[in-house]
């Protein structure tokens, strides 16, 4: 497998954030992790590609449940954190620019997982193209992202720089719900389910959902 160029601005920011990413309070990160763990993805015996794996916050869970995991990310700092805690013979971590061709053969994976990544990608169609290419017939793509309604409120990935206390905003792009759906249709995916996720305490629906998830699949091949 070949190396790919990282997305420089985003990768550089995540390099800085890597050491504190899991130690600071982050409701979006934690809700996304909860969604992944409770969602019925049927991971057993499946070959999984995790794009934008970060510090391995979800990689360990995927590794425990699946046959193999290839976890890729553009940030060397994040991958260093992931490698320090994810050590298993069926897990491979690799640095890669998600906006370019992924280092996998066609129809080689059963499931692609994408958690809190696409707000940093200007062209989501490129991501859906690669997901459709690497998935086998019947393979699934699970996307869980910051809800665009939250983005319209000015929310985006950010962290406090160690030492200076300066808040660093990570480059982000707004993608409407329709863009995700249209990207799915254009690349031949079938919709399994779409959900909007709120914080547990938001029982009265007083604010927009925090997360949007999309579960789609490549149509199975019938004899």
C-alpha positions as CSV (number, residue, x, y, z in Angstrom):
1,X,0.0,0.0,0.0
2,X,1.3,3.5,-0.9
3,X,1.4,6.6,1.3
4,X,-0.8,9.6,0.4
5,X,-0.3,13.3,1.0
6,X,-2.1,14.7,4.1
7,X,-4.5,17.6,4.1
8,X,-2.0,20.1,5.4
9,X,-4.0,22.7,7.2
10,X,-6.4,20.3,8.9
11,X,-3.7,17.7,9.6
12,X,-1.5,20.4,11.2
13,X,-4.3,21.5,13.5
14,X,-5.0,17.9,14.6
15,X,-1.3,17.4,15.1
16,X,-1.5,20.1,17.8
17,X,-4.7,18.8,19.3
18,X,-3.6,15.2,19.4
19,X,-2.2,15.2,23.0
20,X,-5.3,16.6,24.6
21,X,-8.0,15.3,22.2
22,X,-9.3,12.6,24.5
23,X,-8.7,14.4,27.8
24,X,-10.8,17.6,27.3
25,X,-14.6,17.7,27.5
26,X,-16.1,17.2,24.1
27,X,-19.8,16.4,23.8
28,X,-19.8,15.9,20.1
29,X,-16.9,13.3,20.2
30,X,-18.6,11.5,23.1
31,X,-22.1,11.4,21.5
32,X,-20.6,10.1,18.2
33,X,-18.8,7.3,20.1
34,X,-22.1,6.4,21.8
35,X,-23.9,6.3,18.4
36,X,-21.3,4.1,16.9
37,X,-21.4,1.6,19.8
38,X,-25.2,1.3,19.9
39,X,-25.8,1.3,16.2
40,X,-26.5,-2.2,14.7
41,X,-23.7,-2.3,12.2
42,X,-23.0,-6.1,12.5
43,X,-19.3,-5.8,12.7
44,X,-18.4,-9.5,13.3
45,X,-16.3,-11.1,10.6
46,X,-16.2,-7.9,8.6
47,X,-13.3,-6.1,7.1
48,X,-13.6,-2.5,8.2
49,X,-12.1,0.7,6.9
50,X,-12.1,3.6,9.3
51,X,-11.4,6.9,7.6
52,X,-10.3,9.8,9.8
53,X,-9.5,7.5,12.8
54,X,-7.8,10.2,14.8
55,X,-6.4,9.0,18.1
56,X,-8.0,5.7,17.8
57,X,-10.9,6.8,20.0
58,X,-13.2,4.4,18.1
59,X,-10.6,2.1,16.5
60,X,-10.2,-0.1,19.6
61,X,-13.9,-0.7,19.6
62,X,-14.0,-1.6,15.9
63,X,-11.0,-3.9,16.4
64,X,-12.7,-5.8,19.2
65,X,-15.8,-6.4,17.0
66,X,-14.5,-7.0,13.5
67,X,-12.2,-9.3,11.5
68,X,-9.8,-6.6,10.5
69,X,-9.5,-2.8,10.6
70,X,-7.6,-0.5,8.3
71,X,-7.6,2.9,10.0
72,X,-6.4,6.0,8.0
73,X,-5.9,9.6,8.9
74,X,-4.1,12.7,7.6
75,X,-2.6,13.7,11.0
76,X,0.7,12.1,12.0
77,X,0.1,13.4,15.6
78,X,-3.2,11.7,15.8
79,X,-1.9,8.5,14.4
80,X,0.9,8.5,16.9
81,X,-1.6,8.6,19.7
82,X,-3.6,5.8,18.0
83,X,-0.5,3.6,17.6
84,X,0.3,4.0,21.3
85,X,-2.9,2.2,22.3
86,X,-4.2,0.2,19.4
87,X,-1.9,-2.8,19.0
88,X,-3.4,-5.9,17.3
89,X,-2.2,-8.0,14.4
90,X,-5.5,-7.5,12.5
91,X,-5.3,-3.6,12.8
92,X,-3.3,-1.4,10.4
93,X,-3.0,2.3,10.8
94,X,-1.9,4.5,7.9
95,X,-1.4,8.1,7.1
96,X,-3.4,9.2,4.0
97,X,-5.1,12.2,2.4
98,X,-8.8,11.2,2.3
99,X,-9.4,13.5,-0.7
100,X,-7.2,11.4,-3.0
101,X,-7.5,7.8,-4.0
102,X,-7.4,5.6,-0.9
103,X,-4.7,2.9,-0.8
104,X,-7.1,0.0,-1.2
105,X,-8.1,-2.3,-4.1
106,X,-11.6,-2.1,-5.5
107,X,-14.3,-4.1,-3.7
108,X,-12.0,-5.0,-0.9
109,X,-13.9,-3.9,2.2
110,X,-17.2,-4.8,3.9
111,X,-17.8,-1.6,5.8
112,X,-16.5,2.0,5.8
113,X,-16.8,4.1,9.0
114,X,-16.6,7.9,8.8
115,X,-16.9,9.7,12.2
116,X,-16.7,13.5,12.4
117,X,-14.6,13.8,9.3
118,X,-16.7,15.3,6.5
119,X,-16.9,18.9,7.9
120,X,-13.2,19.1,7.0
121,X,-13.7,17.9,3.5
122,X,-14.6,20.5,0.8
123,X,-15.7,17.8,-1.7
124,X,-17.8,15.1,-0.1
125,X,-18.5,13.6,-3.5
126,X,-14.9,12.4,-3.6
127,X,-15.4,10.6,-0.4
128,X,-18.5,8.9,-1.5
129,X,-16.8,7.9,-4.7
130,X,-14.0,6.2,-2.9
131,X,-16.3,4.5,-0.5
132,X,-18.3,3.1,-3.3
133,X,-15.1,1.9,-5.1
134,X,-13.6,0.0,-2.1
135,X,-16.8,-1.6,-0.9
136,X,-17.9,-5.0,-2.0
137,X,-21.5,-5.6,-3.2
138,X,-23.7,-5.4,-0.2
139,X,-21.0,-3.5,1.7
140,X,-22.1,-0.5,3.9
141,X,-21.0,3.0,4.5
142,X,-21.7,4.6,7.9
143,X,-21.3,8.4,8.2
144,X,-21.8,10.3,11.5
145,X,-21.2,14.0,11.3
146,X,-21.7,17.3,13.1
147,X,-25.2,18.3,12.1
148,X,-25.3,21.1,9.5
149,X,-27.9,23.0,11.6
150,X,-25.2,23.2,14.3
151,X,-22.7,24.5,11.8
152,X,-25.1,27.2,10.8
153,X,-25.0,28.2,14.5
154,X,-21.3,28.7,14.2
155,X,-20.2,25.4,15.7
156,X,-17.2,23.6,14.3
157,X,-14.3,21.5,15.5
158,X,-12.0,23.6,17.8
159,X,-9.5,23.2,20.6
160,X,-7.6,25.3,23.1
161,X,-3.9,25.6,22.3
162,X,-1.7,24.4,25.1
163,X,0.3,27.2,26.7
164,X,-1.3,30.2,25.0
165,X,-4.9,29.4,25.7
166,X,-5.8,30.4,22.2
167,X,-8.8,28.8,20.6
168,X,-7.9,27.2,17.3
169,X,-10.7,26.7,14.8
170,X,-10.1,23.8,12.4
171,X,-11.0,24.5,8.7
172,X,-14.6,23.4,8.1
173,X,-17.1,23.3,5.3
174,X,-20.8,23.3,5.5
175,X,-22.6,20.4,3.8
176,X,-26.4,20.3,3.7
177,X,-28.3,17.1,4.4
178,X,-29.3,17.1,0.7
179,X,-25.6,17.0,-0.3
180,X,-25.0,13.9,1.7
181,X,-28.1,12.2,0.2
182,X,-27.4,13.3,-3.3
183,X,-23.8,12.1,-3.1
184,X,-25.1,8.7,-2.0
185,X,-27.6,8.5,-4.9
186,X,-25.0,9.7,-7.4
187,X,-22.6,6.9,-6.4
188,X,-25.2,4.1,-6.5
189,X,-25.8,3.7,-2.8
190,X,-29.1,2.4,-1.2
191,X,-30.3,4.2,1.9
192,X,-30.7,2.0,4.9
193,X,-31.4,4.6,7.5
194,X,-30.8,8.3,8.3
195,X,-30.9,9.6,11.9
196,X,-30.5,12.9,13.8
197,X,-29.0,12.6,17.3
198,X,-29.5,14.9,20.2
199,X,-27.8,15.2,23.6
200,X,-29.5,13.1,26.3
201,X,-30.6,16.1,28.3
202,X,-32.3,17.7,25.2
203,X,-35.5,15.8,25.8
204,X,-37.7,18.8,24.8
205,X,-36.0,19.4,21.4
206,X,-35.0,23.0,22.3
207,X,-31.9,23.1,20.1
208,X,-31.0,21.5,16.8
209,X,-29.6,18.0,16.7
210,X,-25.9,17.6,17.4
211,X,-25.2,14.9,14.9
212,X,-26.5,13.5,11.6
213,X,-25.9,9.9,10.7
214,X,-26.3,8.1,7.3
215,X,-26.2,4.4,6.8
216,X,-26.1,3.4,3.2
217,X,-24.9,0.4,1.2
218,X,-23.8,-0.8,-2.2
219,X,-26.6,-2.9,-3.7
220,X,-25.9,-6.6,-3.2
221,X,-25.2,-8.7,-6.3
222,X,-28.0,-11.1,-7.0
223,X,-27.4,-14.4,-8.9
